[in-house]
């Protein structure tokens, strides 16, 4: 009898939560370029593209990239047919470049295996490059209307507060998912998933949640206790290790020396200034890449002010070296001379854009572009 009563209670809670949330979503939904109107099923290509871009990236940063991609490649077939270097260049600045490489691989695989149509169930979606459990659930719910448990960072925060889950993240993820599954309705699955995301993004925010405007306040244990802002609890983060390296900016008249990073690893396949490997500080003195040493015959000189960049697992400091190269010097193997005037179109990732904005590099760029 007790188990049956719990089941009835869960069903009532699910119906109440979904009705309240969907009514709120119909009135307050965010207008985003990848979204279909409420009650409609969205284009799978646009849902997939937006979800890949939104991984570890905020909506505000994604919107201009999404608009640019969909203007340039309006369909999956267009994207699958694009040159890899063009896609990587268009992605430059958005970060987490393995996403772009997997985006290309996924587009081609859907064209080859599924005749250009995304599969509509989570298991088949999970087998595609770059699609994990969250993304598979989001595509299944939003693009195909299937009931799926969609849990991103915003939803984690909402659920942790609704049920006042004291276990800290990441250990709480399993319990949060189970609670989210209890609330997820069968109908309007896509709208419900997006409503939960919107609730976390606009009402149930990390700081100063607007509990008085929350459609789920009546059932929120954190809100009723007055400590919603204390959830979700998190395990203290470890201090990120430090790495360092050298980055080399060489000029030859109106040109600057560029290379392409190896296809695997950080910034894989991206256009960059030549640099050394990124080592731990204890690795000793860092030597320039051997192919650059004969290029300048000792003309490299260090400029003050390192370029720092925070990656997911470490913080990087790059010391900048600059050199002026003779006008008839050939580029080393796997490098090329690119016009300074075209540097903004080269598709430099954020780290290399920081190098290009280094005050001494900017001074040299300006000096060379007018000579």
VEXDRENKE-212781 format. One record per residue: residue number from 1; x, y, z of N, C-alpha, C in turn; residue in one letter. Coordinates in steps of 0.05 Angstrom, whole numbers, plus 5000, padded with zeros to 4 digits. Example, Ala and Ser with C-alpha at 12.3 -4.5 7.8 and 13.67 -1.06 7.14 Angstrom:
BEGIN
pos_nxx_nyy_nzz_caxx_cayy_cazz_cxx_cyy_czz_code
1_5264_4886_5156_5246_4910_5156_5264_4934_5156_a .
2_5257_4955_5142_5273_4979_5143_5258_5001_5157_s .
//
This chain:
BEGIN
pos_nxx_nyy_nzz_caxx_cayy_cazz_cxx_cyy_czz_code
1_5016_4976_5000_5000_5000_5000_5017_5025_5000_x .
2_5039_5024_5016_5056_5048_5018_5069_5054_4990_x .
3_5079_5032_4976_5091_5037_4950_5071_5048_4930_x .
4_5046_5038_4931_5025_5048_4913_5019_5078_4918_x .
5_5018_5085_4944_5013_5113_4951_5036_5131_4941_x .
6_5061_5122_4943_5084_5137_4933_5081_5141_4903_x .
7_5073_5120_4889_5070_5122_4860_5049_5142_4853_x .
8_5026_5141_4867_5005_5161_4862_5015_5189_4867_x .
9_5030_5192_4888_5041_5219_4895_5060_5229_4874_x .
10_5077_5211_4864_5095_5218_4843_5080_5227_4817_x .
11_5059_5212_4811_5044_5219_4787_5030_5246_4791_x .
12_5019_5252_4814_5007_5278_4819_5027_5300_4817_x .
13_5050_5295_4829_5071_5316_4829_5080_5321_4800_x .
14_5083_5300_4784_5092_5303_4757_5071_5320_4741_x .
15_5045_5313_4744_5024_5328_4730_5024_5357_4738_x .
16_5026_5362_4764_5025_5389_4774_5049_5405_4764_x .
17_5073_5393_4766_5097_5407_4757_5097_5413_4728_x .
18_5090_5393_4711_5090_5397_4682_5070_5417_4673_x .
19_5045_5416_4685_5025_5436_4678_5034_5464_4685_x .
20_5044_5467_4709_5052_5494_4718_5075_5504_4701_x .
21_5095_5487_4696_5118_5496_4680_5110_5503_4652_x .
22_5094_5486_4639_5087_5491_4611_5070_5516_4609_x .
23_5052_5521_4628_5036_5546_4627_5055_5570_4629_x .
24_5075_5568_4647_5094_5590_4650_5110_5593_4624_x .
25_5119_5571_4612_5135_5571_4588_5120_5584_4565_x .
26_5094_5578_4563_5078_5590_4541_5077_5620_4543_x .
27_5080_5631_4567_5079_5660_4570_5106_5673_4569_x .
28_5127_5659_4578_5153_5672_4583_5176_5659_4567_x .
29_5171_5641_4549_5193_5628_4535_5212_5647_4522_x .
30_5238_5641_4523_5257_5657_4509_5255_5653_4479_x .
31_5259_5674_4464_5259_5673_4435_5288_5669_4426_x .
32_5294_5645_4416_5321_5638_4407_5321_5629_4378_x .
33_5342_5634_4363_5341_5629_4334_5337_5599_4326_x .
34_5344_5581_4344_5341_5553_4338_5315_5541_4347_x .
35_5298_5556_4360_5273_5546_4371_5250_5549_4351_x .
36_5233_5528_4352_5207_5530_4337_5187_5543_4356_x .
37_5164_5552_4345_5143_5563_4362_5133_5542_4382_x .
38_5123_5551_4404_5112_5532_4424_5092_5513_4411_x .
39_5092_5488_4421_5075_5467_4411_5084_5455_4384_x .
40_5104_5467_4371_5114_5456_4346_5140_5440_4351_x .
41_5146_5423_4332_5171_5407_4333_5192_5422_4317_x .
42_5216_5425_4328_5237_5440_4315_5252_5424_4294_x .
43_5266_5438_4277_5283_5425_4256_5306_5410_4270_x .
44_5309_5384_4266_5330_5369_4279_5358_5380_4274_x .
45_5363_5390_4250_5390_5401_4244_5396_5425_4261_x .
46_5377_5443_4264_5381_5467_4280_5383_5460_4309_x .
47_5368_5441_4319_5370_5433_4347_5397_5421_4352_x .
48_5405_5402_4335_5432_5389_4338_5454_5410_4338_x .
49_5454_5428_4318_5475_5448_4316_5476_5466_4340_x .
50_5453_5475_4350_5453_5492_4373_5462_5477_4398_x .
51_5454_5453_4401_5462_5438_4425_5492_5432_4426_x .
52_5504_5427_4403_5533_5423_4402_5547_5449_4409_x .
53_5537_5471_4398_5549_5497_4404_5546_5506_4433_x .
54_5523_5498_4445_5517_5506_4472_5532_5490_4494_x .
55_5546_5469_4486_5561_5453_4505_5583_5471_4517_x .
56_5581_5476_4543_5600_5491_4558_5603_5520_4548_x .
57_5582_5530_4535_5583_5557_4524_5556_5571_4528_x .
58_5556_5596_4536_5532_5610_4542_5516_5618_4517_x .
59_5490_5621_4520_5472_5627_4498_5481_5653_4483_x .
60_5488_5674_4498_5495_5699_4485_5518_5696_4466_x .
61_5538_5679_4473_5561_5675_4456_5554_5657_4432_x .
62_5535_5640_4435_5528_5621_4413_5512_5633_4391_x .
63_5494_5652_4398_5475_5662_4378_5488_5672_4352_x .
64_5509_5690_4354_5521_5699_4328_5534_5676_4312_x .
65_5545_5657_4326_5557_5634_4311_5536_5617_4298_x .
66_5514_5612_4313_5492_5597_4301_5480_5611_4277_x .
67_5476_5637_4279_5465_5652_4256_5484_5651_4232_x .
68_5511_5653_4238_5530_5652_4216_5531_5625_4203_x .
69_5531_5603_4219_5531_5576_4208_5507_5570_4191_x .
70_5483_5578_4201_5459_5571_4187_5455_5588_4162_x .
71_5467_5612_4161_5466_5627_4136_5485_5614_4115_x .
72_5508_5606_4125_5528_5595_4107_5522_5566_4099_x .
73_5512_5550_4118_5505_5522_4113_5477_5517_4124_x .
74_5456_5524_4109_5428_5523_4119_5418_5495_4123_x .
75_5430_5475_4112_5421_5447_4116_5444_5429_4125_x .
76_5437_5406_4134_5457_5387_4142_5474_5379_4118_x .
77_5462_5375_4095_5476_5368_4071_5497_5389_4064_x .
78_5490_5415_4067_5509_5436_4062_5533_5435_4080_x .
79_5528_5430_4106_5550_5428_4125_5567_5404_4120_x .
80_5555_5381_4114_5570_5357_4108_5588_5360_4084_x .
81_5580_5376_4065_5595_5380_4040_5617_5401_4043_x .
82_5617_5416_4065_5636_5438_4068_5664_5427_4073_x .
83_5684_5443_4066_5712_5436_4072_5717_5438_4102_x .
84_5732_5419_4113_5737_5419_4141_5750_5445_4151_x .
85_5769_5455_4136_5783_5479_4145_5764_5503_4146_x .
86_5744_5504_4128_5725_5526_4128_5707_5524_4153_x .
87_5699_5500_4161_5683_5497_4185_5699_5505_4209_x .
88_5724_5495_4211_5740_5501_4234_5745_5531_4236_x .
89_5749_5545_4213_5753_5574_4214_5728_5588_4223_x .
90_5705_5579_4214_5680_5591_4222_5675_5587_4252_x .
91_5685_5566_4263_5682_5560_4292_5701_5576_4309_x .
92_5722_5587_4298_5744_5600_4313_5733_5621_4332_x .
93_5742_5619_4357_5733_5638_4378_5711_5626_4395_x .
94_5698_5605_4386_5677_5593_4403_5688_5574_4424_x .
95_5712_5564_4419_5726_5547_4439_5718_5518_4437_x .
96_5733_5502_4454_5728_5473_4455_5726_5461_4427_x .
97_5749_5462_4413_5749_5457_4384_5745_5428_4377_x .
98_5747_5410_4396_5739_5382_4390_5710_5380_4382_x .
99_5694_5399_4392_5665_5399_4384_5663_5404_4354_x .
100_5679_5422_4343_5677_5428_4315_5686_5404_4298_x .
101_5707_5390_4307_5716_5366_4292_5695_5345_4292_x .
102_5682_5341_4316_5661_5321_4317_5636_5329_4303_x .
103_5631_5355_4302_5608_5366_4286_5611_5358_4257_x .
104_5634_5361_4246_5639_5354_4218_5635_5324_4214_x .
105_5647_5308_4232_5645_5279_4230_5616_5270_4232_x .
106_5600_5282_4251_5572_5275_4254_5556_5281_4230_x .
107_5560_5305_4219_5545_5313_4195_5549_5293_4172_x .
108_5574_5285_4168_5580_5266_4146_5569_5239_4152_x .
109_5570_5230_4177_5559_5204_4184_5529_5203_4181_x .
110_5515_5224_4189_5485_5224_4185_5478_5223_4156_x .
111_5494_5237_4139_5489_5237_4110_5494_5209_4099_x .
112_5515_5195_4108_5522_5169_4097_5504_5147_4108_x .
113_5499_5147_4134_5485_5124_4147_5455_5128_4147_x .
114_5446_5153_4149_5417_5157_4153_5405_5174_4131_x .
115_5418_5176_4108_5408_5191_4085_5401_5220_4093_x .
116_5417_5231_4110_5414_5259_4117_5393_5265_4137_x .
117_5381_5245_4150_5360_5249_4170_5370_5239_4197_x .
118_5369_5255_4217_5377_5247_4244_5358_5225_4254_x .
119_5370_5204_4267_5352_5184_4280_5337_5198_4303_x .
120_5314_5187_4309_5296_5200_4329_5297_5188_4357_x .
121_5314_5167_4361_5315_5156_4388_5343_5160_4400_x .
122_5343_5160_4427_5368_5167_4441_5391_5147_4436_x .
123_5385_5122_4434_5406_5102_4430_5421_5106_4404_x .
124_5406_5111_4383_5419_5116_4357_5434_5142_4356_x .
125_5422_5162_4369_5436_5188_4371_5462_5186_4386_x .
126_5462_5171_4408_5486_5167_4424_5510_5155_4409_x .
127_5504_5140_4388_5525_5127_4372_5538_5147_4352_x .
128_5528_5171_4350_5539_5190_4331_5562_5207_4345_x .
129_5582_5216_4329_5604_5231_4340_5594_5257_4354_x .
130_5605_5262_4378_5600_5287_4392_5574_5288_4407_x .
131_5558_5267_4406_5532_5267_4420_5533_5250_4445_x .
132_5530_5262_4468_5530_5248_4493_5501_5245_4504_x .
133_5498_5235_4528_5471_5230_4539_5453_5255_4539_x .
134_5464_5278_4549_5447_5302_4549_5438_5310_4521_x .
135_5458_5312_4503_5451_5321_4476_5432_5302_4462_x .
136_5435_5276_4466_5417_5257_4454_5389_5261_4464_x .
137_5386_5264_4491_5360_5269_4502_5347_5295_4492_x .
138_5364_5316_4490_5353_5342_4481_5343_5340_4453_x .
139_5358_5328_4435_5350_5325_4407_5325_5308_4405_x .
140_5324_5286_4420_5301_5268_4419_5276_5282_4428_x .
141_5278_5298_4450_5254_5311_4460_5246_5335_4443_x .
142_5266_5353_4437_5260_5378_4424_5254_5375_4394_x .
143_5269_5358_4381_5266_5355_4352_5246_5334_4344_x .
144_5240_5314_4362_5222_5292_4355_5199_5288_4374_x .
145_5198_5304_4396_5175_5302_4414_5175_5277_4431_x .
146_5197_5263_4432_5198_5238_4449_5203_5245_4478_x .
147_5191_5230_4496_5196_5234_4524_5225_5226_4530_x .
148_5240_5246_4540_5268_5241_4547_5275_5258_4570_x .
149_5293_5249_4587_5301_5263_4611_5324_5281_4604_x .
150_5320_5307_4601_5340_5326_4592_5350_5341_4616_x .
151_5375_5338_4623_5387_5350_4647_5413_5364_4639_x .
152_5412_5391_4638_5436_5406_4635_5442_5421_4661_x .
153_5461_5440_4661_5468_5453_4686_5445_5469_4698_x .
154_5428_5481_4681_5405_5496_4691_5385_5477_4704_x .
155_5380_5454_4691_5361_5435_4703_5372_5423_4728_x .
156_5397_5417_4729_5409_5407_4754_5404_5426_4777_x .
157_5407_5452_4772_5402_5472_4794_5373_5472_4802_x .
158_5355_5471_4783_5326_5472_4789_5319_5447_4806_x .
159_5327_5423_4797_5320_5399_4811_5333_5398_4839_x .
160_5358_5406_4841_5371_5405_4867_5356_5423_4887_x .
161_5345_5445_4878_5331_5463_4896_5302_5453_4901_x .
162_5290_5442_4881_5263_5432_4885_5262_5411_4906_x .
163_5282_5393_4906_5282_5371_4925_5303_5374_4947_x .
164_5315_5397_4948_5335_5404_4969_5355_5381_4972_x .
165_5368_5375_4950_5387_5352_4950_5413_5361_4962_x .
166_5421_5349_4984_5444_5358_5000_5470_5345_4990_x .
167_5469_5323_4975_5493_5311_4964_5506_5331_4944_x .
168_5532_5336_4947_5544_5355_4929_5549_5344_4901_x .
169_5549_5361_4882_5557_5353_4854_5587_5348_4854_x .
170_5597_5329_4838_5582_5314_4818_5568_5289_4828_x .
171_5573_5282_4854_5561_5257_4864_5531_5257_4863_x .
172_5518_5281_4863_5489_5283_4863_5476_5279_4836_x .
173_5492_5276_4815_5481_5274_4788_5461_5252_4785_x .
174_5466_5229_4796_5448_5206_4792_5421_5212_4806_x .
175_5422_5222_4830_5397_5229_4844_5382_5251_4830_x .
176_5396_5271_4820_5383_5292_4805_5369_5281_4781_x .
177_5382_5264_4766_5370_5252_4742_5345_5236_4749_x .
178_5346_5221_4771_5323_5205_4779_5299_5223_4786_x .
179_5305_5244_4800_5284_5263_4807_5273_5277_4782_x .
180_5291_5284_4764_5282_5296_4739_5264_5277_4723_x .
181_5271_5252_4723_5255_5232_4709_5227_5230_4721_x .
182_5225_5232_4747_5199_5231_4761_5180_5253_4751_x .
183_5192_5276_4744_5176_5300_4736_5170_5302_4706_x .
184_5186_5288_4690_5185_5292_4661_5159_5280_4650_x .
185_5142_5296_4636_5117_5286_4625_5121_5272_4599_x .
186_5101_5258_4590_5102_5245_4564_5094_5265_4542_x .
187_5076_5283_4547_5068_5302_4527_5084_5328_4527_x .
188_5086_5340_4504_5101_5365_4500_5129_5363_4512_x .
189_5143_5341_4505_5169_5336_4517_5189_5357_4511_x .
190_5189_5367_4486_5208_5388_4478_5203_5414_4493_x .
191_5178_5422_4494_5171_5447_4508_5178_5445_4538_x .
192_5173_5421_4550_5179_5418_4578_5209_5420_4583_x .
193_5225_5407_4566_5254_5408_4569_5264_5437_4566_x .
194_5254_5451_4546_5263_5479_4543_5252_5497_4565_x .
195_5229_5490_4575_5218_5506_4597_5235_5503_4622_x .
196_5244_5479_4628_5262_5475_4651_5288_5490_4647_x .
197_5299_5490_4623_5323_5505_4618_5319_5535_4621_x .
198_5297_5545_4611_5290_5573_4614_5286_5581_4643_x .
199_5273_5563_4658_5269_5569_4686_5295_5572_4700_x .
200_5314_5554_4695_5340_5557_4708_5356_5581_4698_x .
201_5353_5589_4673_5368_5611_4662_5357_5638_4670_x .
202_5331_5640_4675_5319_5666_4680_5307_5671_4708_x .
203_5298_5649_4721_5285_5651_4747_5302_5638_4769_x .
204_5308_5613_4765_5323_5597_4785_5353_5600_4780_x .
205_5362_5625_4781_5390_5631_4774_5409_5624_4796_x .
206_5435_5622_4790_5454_5614_4811_5454_5633_4835_x .
207_5452_5659_4830_5451_5679_4852_5424_5693_4851_x .
208_5414_5698_4875_5389_5712_4879_5366_5702_4861_x .
209_5358_5677_4864_5336_5666_4848_5310_5681_4854_x .
210_5294_5686_4834_5269_5700_4837_5247_5681_4845_x .
211_5249_5671_4869_5230_5651_4879_5201_5660_4878_x .
212_5197_5686_4882_5169_5697_4883_5156_5695_4855_x .
213_5172_5691_4834_5161_5690_4807_5163_5662_4795_x .
214_5171_5643_4811_5175_5615_4801_5149_5600_4800_x .
215_5143_5587_4778_5118_5572_4775_5118_5546_4792_x .
216_5141_5538_4802_5143_5514_4818_5148_5519_4848_x .
217_5145_5544_4856_5151_5552_4883_5135_5536_4904_x .
218_5110_5529_4897_5093_5515_4917_5104_5488_4924_x .
219_5120_5475_4906_5130_5449_4911_5160_5449_4916_x .
220_5173_5473_4917_5202_5475_4920_5210_5473_4949_x .
221_5224_5453_4956_5233_5449_4984_5254_5470_4991_x .
222_5272_5477_4973_5292_5497_4978_5279_5525_4981_x .
223_5260_5530_4964_5246_5556_4966_5230_5559_4991_x .
224_5216_5537_4999_5201_5538_5024_5219_5541_5048_x .
225_5242_5529_5047_5261_5531_5070_5276_5557_5070_x .
226_5275_5572_5048_5289_5598_5047_5318_5596_5041_x .
227_5328_5572_5033_5356_5570_5027_5362_5559_4999_x .
228_5344_5565_4981_5348_5554_4953_5375_5562_4941_x .
229_5385_5585_4948_5410_5594_4936_5434_5577_4945_x .
230_5430_5561_4966_5452_5544_4976_5455_5518_4959_x .
231_5436_5514_4940_5436_5490_4924_5440_5497_4894_x .
232_5452_5479_4879_5463_5453_4887_5490_5457_4901_x .
233_5495_5439_4919_5521_5440_4933_5542_5427_4915_x .
234_5567_5437_4917_5588_5428_4900_5613_5420_4915_x .
235_5626_5400_4906_5652_5392_4917_5672_5414_4910_x .
236_5688_5423_4929_5708_5444_4923_5726_5437_4899_x .
237_5730_5456_4882_5747_5451_4858_5776_5450_4866_x .
238_5791_5433_4852_5820_5433_4856_5833_5456_4841_x .
239_5855_5465_4851_5870_5487_4837_5880_5476_4811_x .
240_5876_5491_4789_5885_5482_4763_5915_5483_4761_x .
241_5927_5462_4749_5956_5463_4745_5964_5484_4725_x .
242_5989_5493_4727_6000_5513_4709_6017_5500_4687_x .
243_6015_5510_4663_6032_5502_4641_6043_5526_4628_x .
244_6066_5523_4614_6078_5546_4600_6089_5537_4573_x .
245_6094_5557_4556_6106_5551_4530_6114_5577_4517_x .
246_6125_5575_4493_6133_5598_4477_6116_5599_4452_x .
247_6108_5623_4444_6094_5626_4418_6110_5646_4402_x .
248_6113_5639_4376_6131_5654_4358_6115_5669_4337_x .
249_6119_5695_4335_6106_5712_4315_6127_5723_4297_x .
250_6128_5713_4273_6148_5721_4254_6136_5737_4231_x .
251_6149_5760_4224_6139_5777_4202_6159_5776_4179_x .
252_6148_5777_4155_6164_5780_4130_6150_5800_4113_x .
253_6158_5825_4115_6144_5846_4101_6116_5848_4111_x .
254_6096_5846_4093_6068_5848_4101_6056_5821_4108_x .
255_6072_5801_4113_6062_5774_4119_6069_5766_4147_x .
256_6054_5747_4158_6060_5735_4184_6059_5705_4181_x .
257_6076_5692_4197_6079_5663_4195_6058_5648_4211_x .
258_6044_5629_4198_6023_5614_4210_6028_5584_4206_x .
259_6015_5568_4222_6016_5539_4219_5989_5527_4226_x .
260_5986_5501_4224_5961_5488_4233_5968_5468_4254_x .
261_5955_5469_4276_5961_5451_4298_5953_5422_4291_x .
262_5966_5402_4303_5959_5374_4297_5929_5369_4300_x .
263_5919_5350_4285_5890_5346_4285_5878_5337_4311_x .
264_5894_5324_4328_5885_5315_4354_5897_5332_4376_x .
265_5883_5333_4399_5892_5349_4421_5880_5377_4422_x .
266_5889_5393_4441_5878_5420_4445_5882_5437_4420_x .
267_5861_5451_4412_5861_5468_4388_5868_5452_4363_x .
268_5861_5426_4364_5868_5408_4341_5857_5418_4315_x .
269_5875_5419_4295_5867_5427_4268_5863_5457_4264_x .
270_5868_5473_4285_5864_5502_4282_5889_5516_4272_x .
271_5884_5539_4258_5906_5556_4249_5917_5570_4274_x .
272_5944_5573_4275_5957_5584_4299_5984_5596_4291_x .
273_5995_5612_4310_6023_5619_4308_6039_5595_4318_x .
274_6062_5591_4307_6079_5568_4316_6085_5571_4346_x .
275_6084_5548_4360_6090_5549_4389_6103_5523_4397_x .
276_6116_5524_4420_6127_5499_4431_6105_5483_4444_x .
277_6112_5458_4452_6093_5443_4468_6087_5457_4494_x .
278_6064_5453_4506_6056_5466_4530_6063_5448_4553_x .
279_6084_5454_4568_6095_5436_4588_6089_5446_4616_x .
280_6094_5428_4636_6092_5436_4664_6115_5455_4670_x .
281_6112_5473_4690_6133_5492_4696_6159_5478_4704_x .
282_6158_5453_4715_6182_5440_4724_6198_5427_4701_x .
283_6188_5430_4676_6201_5417_4654_6227_5430_4646_x .
284_6235_5452_4658_6261_5465_4651_6257_5485_4629_x .
285_6280_5494_4619_6279_5515_4598_6265_5504_4573_x .
286_6248_5520_4561_6233_5512_4537_6249_5523_4513_x .
287_6253_5505_4494_6268_5512_4470_6249_5517_4447_x .
288_6255_5535_4429_6237_5540_4406_6236_5516_4388_x .
289_6215_5513_4372_6213_5491_4353_6238_5491_4335_x .
290_6250_5468_4331_6276_5467_4316_6274_5478_4288_x .
291_6251_5476_4274_6249_5486_4247_6249_5517_4246_x .
292_6245_5530_4269_6245_5559_4269_6273_5570_4275_x .
293_6291_5554_4286_6317_5564_4294_6333_5575_4270_x .
294_6336_5559_4248_6351_5569_4225_6337_5591_4210_x .
295_6311_5594_4215_6295_5614_4200_6305_5642_4204_x .
296_6314_5648_4229_6321_5675_4236_6349_5679_4244_x .
297_6365_5657_4247_6393_5660_4254_6397_5677_4279_x .
298_6381_5671_4300_6384_5685_4325_6369_5712_4327_x .
299_6352_5718_4308_6338_5744_4309_6314_5745_4327_x .
300_6306_5722_4338_6283_5722_4356_6289_5739_4381_x .
301_6269_5754_4390_6272_5767_4416_6246_5766_4431_x .
302_6249_5763_4457_6226_5760_4475_6215_5788_4481_x .
303_6188_5789_4482_6175_5815_4490_6162_5811_4517_x .
304_6161_5832_4533_6149_5830_4560_6119_5825_4560_x .
305_6110_5811_4579_6081_5806_4583_6072_5780_4570_x .
306_6068_5760_4587_6058_5734_4578_6029_5735_4570_x .
307_6021_5718_4552_5992_5714_4545_5982_5690_4562_x .
308_5961_5694_4577_5950_5673_4594_5923_5665_4583_x .
309_5917_5639_4586_5891_5628_4577_5884_5605_4595_x .
310_5858_5604_4603_5848_5583_4620_5834_5562_4604_x .
311_5845_5537_4604_5832_5514_4592_5816_5500_4614_x .
312_5802_5479_4606_5786_5464_4626_5802_5452_4648_x .
313_5825_5441_4641_5841_5427_4661_5867_5440_4669_x .
314_5874_5463_4657_5899_5476_4665_5899_5505_4656_x .
315_5917_5521_4667_5921_5548_4659_5947_5550_4644_x .
316_5947_5564_4621_5970_5565_4604_5982_5594_4604_x .
317_6008_5596_4606_6022_5621_4602_6041_5618_4578_x .
318_6038_5635_4558_6055_5635_4535_6072_5660_4534_x .
319_6099_5656_4532_6117_5678_4528_6119_5683_4498_x .
320_6117_5709_4491_6116_5716_4462_6144_5723_4453_x .
321_6152_5711_4430_6176_5717_4416_6170_5728_4388_x .
322_6184_5749_4381_6178_5763_4355_6204_5764_4339_x .
323_6201_5761_4312_6225_5764_4295_6216_5776_4268_x .
324_6235_5791_4257_6232_5802_4230_6249_5785_4211_x .
325_6236_5774_4190_6249_5755_4172_6255_5769_4146_x .
326_6277_5761_4133_6284_5772_4107_6262_5766_4087_x .
327_6259_5784_4067_6237_5783_4049_6235_5760_4031_x .
328_6257_5746_4026_6256_5723_4008_6257_5696_4022_x .
329_6253_5696_4048_6255_5671_4064_6231_5654_4060_x .
330_6235_5628_4054_6213_5609_4051_6203_5601_4079_x .
331_6178_5594_4080_6166_5585_4105_6176_5556_4110_x .
332_6180_5549_4135_6188_5522_4142_6166_5502_4134_x .
333_6172_5476_4136_6152_5455_4129_6128_5458_4147_x .
334_6105_5454_4136_6079_5454_4150_6072_5482_4160_x .
335_6084_5503_4149_6078_5531_4156_6074_5546_4131_x .
336_6063_5570_4133_6060_5587_4109_6059_5617_4118_x .
337_6066_5634_4098_6064_5662_4102_6036_5672_4094_x .
338_6023_5686_4112_5996_5696_4107_5996_5726_4108_x .
339_5982_5740_4091_5981_5769_4092_5969_5779_4119_x .
340_5982_5798_4130_5972_5809_4156_5944_5820_4152_x .
341_5938_5830_4129_5911_5841_4124_5889_5820_4125_x .
342_5897_5795_4123_5877_5773_4124_5878_5758_4150_x .
343_5892_5768_4170_5894_5753_4195_5868_5749_4209_x .
344_5850_5769_4208_5824_5766_4221_5807_5744_4208_x .
345_5812_5738_4183_5796_5718_4169_5810_5690_4170_x .
346_5832_5688_4184_5848_5663_4184_5835_5642_4202_x .
347_5817_5650_4220_5804_5630_4237_5821_5623_4261_x .
348_5834_5643_4273_5851_5638_4297_5833_5632_4320_x .
349_5839_5611_4336_5824_5606_4361_5829_5629_4381_x .
350_5814_5628_4403_5814_5650_4422_5842_5655_4434_x .
351_5857_5634_4440_5884_5637_4451_5901_5652_4431_x .
352_5901_5645_4406_5918_5658_4386_5908_5686_4380_x .
353_5882_5691_4383_5872_5718_4381_5884_5736_4403_x .
354_5887_5724_4427_5899_5739_4449_5928_5746_4442_x .
355_5942_5727_4429_5970_5732_4421_5970_5755_4401_x .
356_5952_5754_4382_5951_5776_4361_5944_5803_4374_x .
357_5931_5802_4397_5924_5828_4410_5945_5837_4431_x .
358_5966_5821_4434_5988_5829_4452_5998_5856_4443_x .
359_6002_5875_4461_6010_5902_4452_6034_5903_4434_x .
360_6055_5887_4440_6078_5888_4423_6073_5875_4395_x .
361_6056_5854_4395_6049_5842_4369_6032_5862_4353_x .
362_6013_5876_4366_5996_5896_4352_6014_5917_4340_x .
363_6034_5926_4355_6052_5947_4345_6067_5937_4320_x .
364_6077_5913_4320_6090_5902_4297_6071_5898_4274_x .
365_6047_5888_4279_6027_5884_4258_6022_5911_4244_x .
366_6018_5932_4259_6012_5958_4247_6036_5968_4232_x .
367_6059_5964_4243_6084_5974_4230_6088_5960_4203_x .
368_6084_5933_4202_6088_5918_4178_6067_5923_4157_x .
369_6042_5927_4167_6020_5930_4148_6021_5957_4132_x .
370_6036_5976_4142_6038_6002_4128_6064_6006_4114_x .
371_6082_5985_4116_6108_5988_4101_6107_5973_4075_x .
//
